[in-house]
Amino acid sequence: MDDDAVRRAETDADAESGGSAMDGETILWHIRPLEVRAERKAPPGPEGDDPAALLSLLAARGVRTGIDPGAVEALARGGPGVYIVARGTPPEEGQDGRVEWLVETTPVDALQDAGEDEAIDYRERRRLPSVQAGTVLARVHPPVPGRPGTSVFGEPIPPKPVYPVEVIAGAGVRYDAETGEIVAERSGLLTVQASRRKVRLAIGPLFVHRGPVDLKSGNIRFAGSVEIFGDVTEGMLVEAREQVVVHGQITRATVRSGGLIVVAGGAVGSRIVSGDERWTPGDIRALHALDESLLRLIQKIRAAQSVPEIAARLGRPEAFRSLVTAIVGEDADRIREALKRLRPLWTEGGEANGGKTHFFDLWALFIGGVQHRQAPGPEALAAAVRWVHAAAEARPMAMLEESGVRAGYVQASRVIAFGDVVIGDRGAFQSEIETFGRAVVAGPLRGGRLYAEGGARLREAGSESGVPTQVAVGRAAAVELETVHPEVEVAVGAASLRFRERRSHVRVRLGDDGRIALEALSSL
């Protein structure tokens, strides 16, 4: 074997598991767990190579199974080329658990499972799927494990792991893990959030209004979901605790909900709020942490009341605060942090049902320093806990996941959402859009301001005439633009960039140095 052949063999050995020579000619071995390829660089001598010697070379490299004697014979006698002399058995992949839907359903959040380069049809007409009590909504199938394979080294090759579907049955839904059936326990609107390994379902009450919302119908307020087959006209109000779907247009009106808002047409001069205008997601989480901590405290107090000596002390107002401080335990810090965060919300304007009074009772008990106010006794604490619990029920944690806005277009409107905001291909004009999730505008974004904590994907920002347009995202997010015109300002965290010329297919984000980084994109 010449020096060049040796070098080729050694290089191939480093890269692909080995090289050898027979009778002065080079054979390169490409050994993989599922395949052994022998690359003959030159023909053998007149009598060929010894197949037994080739088998010995394979054995020396640990190849024990799947050897093809015919291929080894062909390698020994044949000319230059590539010979597959051994094959392993690949594993049979299993299947993750899956949900077989038996009713029509539409995921609440189409962006949740969409990848960066995955196309989304923003023109899809959404409708609310209503179900009847007793309906089997879906069947959950368990995962099917795969079967291991065998490598050419005789070792097992495990299949990829499989995972079950996690079912979270919300209000109005029952999941029988033994039969795998998901059943509606009441009639109403089916809400589904589905990802690859998790599905969350709930059924809420549904109010259907056929016709416009106008002076004749009056405003609509409903504790569940609302579906309107018509327009929402000037000066009118629609409020729902869960979802709202408007199959027409919203004109100089207000729509508020705790869940998803879908407008098949568009919104002109209107206010659309999905979530809460004053409360942020962090405020909602703090409220529920406070609620849970106070409820645990009440349970501890009730348990302590079963001890006569402690019960007597609980009845003395002067000893109540010190006793509560001892009982509350680790929840004390959570309560204080939540009260400090929520103070502006509950003291600037307060809440209904004596909100300020209840809040300052809690503040005096756990933090102190409230002028002319003594720490509350047991009855005042119980009243404050009931007030906090009612506030938490009015702002459920599900609001953070289920809220969002989908609209065909918006013009001169204000849109606020905890979740994602998706505007269709007719675009957004001179509007204020604010979301703690992601924002997608499939048409032009001209004028106004868009803030999306989780990032933004925009088809076109600004205009050829240079209309000022502001786009801002959170520090960890990015803005992807198919086309951006001059006088568009993009902010990422505290850093910003004003475009002076037209650009196409760019991403704006923060670089490792904390400065704006502009990257080219192949497409959106």
N, C-alpha and C positions, 0 to 999 in steps of 0.2 A: 504494500500500500504506500503511495507516495505521500509527501508531506501535506499537499493540498487536500488529499482525501482524508488524512487524519484530522486536519483542522475542520473540515466540513463535518466529519463524524462527531468531533468533540463539541462543535457549536450546536449541532442538532441534539446532542445528548443533553446539553444544558437547557435547550429550549423544549425538547420533546422526548426526553427519556432514553436516548441511547444511540450509539453508532458502533458498527463492527465491520470487519472485512473477511471475505472468504477467498482463498486461493489468489490473493493479490488484487481482488476486485472489491469495490466498496458496496456495502448494503447499509442503508440508514434505516434505523428502526424508530417508528413513531408510535409510541405506546401510550394508550389512553385506557381508562378503566373499562370502556365499552368497545374498544377497537384497537387492534394492532395492525399497523400498515408497515410493510417493508418496501422501501424504495430502492430498487436496483439501479445503480448508476451506469453499469456496463455489463455486457453479456458474460456468462460464466465460460469456463474453458470447454474444450470439446466434449468432455465427459460430464459436464455440469457439476454442481455442488452436491455435497452429501446431505440429503434431507435429514438424516439423523443428527448431523452436526448443527443444522439450523434449529431443530427441536431442542438441542442442548442449549443453544444460545437463548431461545425463548425461556427455557426453564431457569437459566441463570438470571434472567430478568424478572423472575417471579410469575411468568405467565403459565397458568396451570389448567385453565378451563376454556372451552369454546374454540379450541384450536381446530382449524380446517386442514386435514391432512392433504386434501387435493390442492389447496392453495399453497401449502408448503412445498409440495412436489413441483407445482408450476413455477414457484420462485426458484427452486433449485435448478430447473432445466431451462427456464424462460429467459427472454431478453430483457433489456431495460424497461422499466415501468414500475407501477405501484401495485402491490399485491396485498389484499386484506387476508391475513393469515389467521386471525383469531377475532372472535366477536363475543362480547359479554351479552347478558340478558338485561335490557333496561327495566327499571321498575314500572309497574303499572300504577299510574297516579290515581289517587282516590278523588273524591268529590266532597267539597265543603257542604255543610248543611244548607238547605235552601227553603224558601217559602213559596208554596204553590198558592197563588191567589185565586180565590173562587168568586170574587166580586171585582168590579171595576174600581181602581184606586189610582190616585195621582200623588206622587211624593210631594211633601210640602216644600222641600228645598231642592231644586234641580241642580244648584251649584255645589251642594255638599260633596257629591261623588264625582264631579266633573274634574278631569285632569287639566293640566295647564294647556294642553294642545287639543283638548276634546271639544268638538263642535256642539253648540247648544242651539236649539231651534227656539228663538225668542218669540216666534209668531204662534206658537202652540196655543190653542184655545183651551184654557183651563175651566173645569167645571167642578162642582162640589158633589162628590159621591155620597148619597144618603143610603142608609141601610135600615133594615127592620130588625127588631129584637128577635133573637133566636137564630139569626142567619149565621151559618158557618162562613166566616170571612176568608179563612185560609187554612192550609195544612202545612205544618212544619215538618220537613223531612230531615232525619238525622244525617250526619256526615257518613260517608262510605269510605272506610280506610283503603289505602292502596296496598299493593303487594310488592315486597322487596324484589329487586333484581340481583344479578350476580355479575361481578366484575371478572375480567380476564385473569385476575389474580385469585379467583375463587372466593372473594369476600362479598358479603351481602351489600347491596346498594339500597339504602332505605328510600322509600317514596317520600314525597313532600308531606308534611303534616296536614291534617284536615281539621277544620274547626266547625263547631256547631253555630247555629244562628241564635243569638241572644234575643229573646222576645221580652219587651217591656210593655206589659198590658196596663194601659192607663184607665181613666174613668170610662165605664160602660163597656169594658172589654174583659173577657175571661179567657185565659190560656190554660188548656189541659195538657200538661207535659207528657202524660202517659199516652194519650191518643194523638197528640200533636195538633189538635184542633184549636183554632182561635175563633171564639164565638162572640157575637154581639149580644150584650145583656140588655140593651135598650135601643130604641129607634133614634136616629139622628144622623149627624154628619160624621163621616169617618175621616179621621186625620191620620196620615201615615208619614213617618219619616223612616226611610230605609237606606241602609248602607250595606256593604258586602257582608258584614257579620252581625249586624244589629238591626232590629226593626222595632219601632215604637208606635203603638196604636192607641187611639182614644176615640170615643164617640161623644160628641156634645150635642146639645139641642140645636135645631136649625129652624130659623124663621125665614120663610120665602115671601117676598113682596113682588107682586106682578104689576108692573107699571112704574111710572116715575115717582120719585120721592119729591113731593112738592107741597104747596100750601094745602092742597086737598087731602093728602095722606098724612101730613104732619111729620115731625122728626121721628126717627126710629132709634129706639134704645132697647137693646136685647142682651140678656145674660149669656147667650150662646153664640151661634154663628148666624150671619145674615146673608141671604142671597137675593139680589135685586135684579129683576128682569126689566130694566129701564134705566133712565138717567137720574142722577142726583142733581137737582136744580138749584138755582141761586138762593143763598141764604139758608139752606137746609143742613141738617145735621144727622149723621148716621153713626151710632156708637154700638160696638159689640165687644163682649168680653173675649170672644174667640176670633173667628175669621169673618171677613167681609168679601163678597164677590159682587162686583157691579158689572153687569153685562152691557151697560151703556157707557155714558160719559159723566164726569163730574165737572160741574161748571160753577165756579165761585161758591163752593160749598165746603163742608168739613166732614171728613170720614176718620174715625178713630177706632182702633181695635187693639186687643191684646195679642192677636195672632196675625196671620197672613192677610194682606189686603191685595186683591186682584182687581184690576180695572181693565176690562176688555178693550174699551175705547181709550180715553185719555183723561187728563185733568187740566183744566184751564182756570187760573186764578184761584186755586183751591189749596186746602191744607189737608195733608194725609199723614196720619200718625199711626204707626204700628209699634206698639210698645208703650212708652210713656214719654211725655214731653219734658218733664222735670227730672225724672229719675234716670240714672245711667244703669247699665248692667252691674257695675260695681256696687251701686246703691241697693239694687235688688238683692244681690248676694249678701250684703251686710244686713239688710232687713231680715232675711231668712235665718242668718246666723244668730241674730238677736232673738228672733222668735223661738228657735230651737233651744237656745240657752235658757231663756226665761221659762219655757215650758218644763225643762228639766229641773229648774230651780223650784217651781211650784210642786213638782212631784216629790222633791226632797223635803220641802216644807211639810207636805202632807204626811210623809213617812215620819218626820220628826214629831209631828203632833200626836203620834201614837205613844210617845214616851211622856208620861205625865209631867215630869220636871221640866222638860223642854217646852211642852205645850204651855205651861204656866209662864215661862219666860217670853214665849212668842206673843202672849197677850199683853205684855207691858211695852208700850211704844218706845220707851227710852232704851230698851234692850234689843229691839227688833233689828235695827241696822247691824249691830255687831254680830248678832246671831246669823243673819242672812249672809254677812261677809264670810263667816266660818263655814256655812253650809254650801255656798255657791261653788267653791272649789275652783277648778281650772277654767270654768266658764266666766269667771270674773273679768279676765283680760278680754275675752271675746265681746262681752257685753259693753265694756268701756270703749273698745275700738269702734264698735258699731254705733254707739251713741254719739261719739265724736264725729263720725262720718255723716251721720244722718241729721245732726243738729241744724244745719242750714235749711234742710228741707222741711223740718218740723217746727222751726221757729220763725222762718220768714213766710208768713202767711198761714203756717200751721196746717192742721188737718181737721176734718169734721169730728164731731163727737168729743169735744174737749181735748183735741190733740195736744195743744201746748201744755195743758195741765198734766196730762199723763206723761208727756215727755219729760217735763221738769221734775215730776215725782221720781222717775227712773234716774235722772241725772243726779238729784239730791241723794238718792240711796246709794248709787254705785260710784259717783265721782265727787259729789259735794260741791260746796262753794256757790250755791244758789242763794242769793240774798233774800232774807225774810221768808225762807221756806225750810221747814223741817223735813227730815226723811219721812217717807210715808209709812203708814202702818200696814198690817196685812190686807185690809180691805182695799186700800188705795193701790197697793201693789197688784192685787188680783185684777182690779179694774184696768190698770195700765197694761198688764199682760194680755187681757182680752182685747184691748185696743190694738196692741202690736200684732196680735194674731189675726185680727180682722184686716189690718193693713197688708199683712203677708198673703192672706187669701185673695185679696184684691189684686195683688201683683205676683202671681205664681211664678215659680222658677221656669216652668214650661214656656213662659213668655219669651225668655231669652233665646230659646231654640226655635220656637214656632213663628216668631214675628218676621216680617219682611214685606216688601212691596213689589208687585209686578204691575206694570202699566204699559199701555201701548205707546203713550207719549205724555210728556208734561210740559206745560207752558205757564210761565209766570206763577208758579206754584211752589209750595214748601212741602218737602217730603222728609219725614223723620222715621227712622226704623232702627230697632235693635238688631235685626237680622239683615240679610242681603237685600239689595235693591236692584231690580232688573228693569230697564226701560227698553222698549221695543225699537224697531228700526225707524220710527218716525221721530225719535230723539227727544232731547230736553232743551228748552229754550228759556233763558233768563229765569232760571229756577234755583231754589236753594234745596240741596239734597244732602242729608246727613244720615250716616249709618255707622253702626259699630261693627258691621260685617263687611262684605265686599259689595262693590257697585259695578254693574255692567250696563253700558249704554250701547245698544246695537246700532243706533243712528247717530246723528250729530249732537254734540254737546256744545251749545253756543250761549255764551254769556252766563252770568250767575256764578254760583259756587257749588262745588261738590266736595264733600268730605266723607271718606270711607276708611275707617280705622283698619280694616283688613285688606285693603288694596282695591285697585280699580282697573277695569279693562274697557277701553273706549275705542269706538270705531273712528270717530273724528272729533277733535277738540278745537274750538274756536272757529274762525271763518277766514276766508281770503281777505276780507275787509279789515281784519285785525280786531274784532270785537273782544274786549277784555274778558277772559274766562279763567277762573281759579279752580284748581284741582289739588286736593290735599289728602294724604294718607298717613297712617301711623308710621312710626319710626322703623318698625320691622317689616313693613309692607312695601309694595312697588306699584307703579303705574305703568300699564302697557297701552301703547297708543298705536293704532294703525296709521292715522294721519294726525299731525298736530300743526296748527298754524301759528304765525307770529302773534305775540301779545297773550299767549297762554302761559300762565304761571303755575308751575307744579311744585308742591311742597311735600317733602318726606320728613316727617318729624319737624324739627326746627330749621332744616336746610331747605332752600328753594332754588328754583331755576326758572328764568323767564326766557321763552323761546323767541328768537329774533328772526328766524326763517322757518320755512315749511320743512318738516321732517316726516319721514315715513318709517313705520315698523321699528319703534324704539321702546325701550323699557327704561324707566327712571327709578332708581333706588339709591339707598345709602351705601357707599363703599365702606371698606374696612377702616378707612381713615376718618369716617364720619362726614365725608363730603358727598355731594351729589355725584352719582355715576350714571352715565348715559350709555346704554348698550343697544346693539343692533339686534333685531328680531327677524327671523325668517318670515313669519306670518303670525297672525293672531288666530 
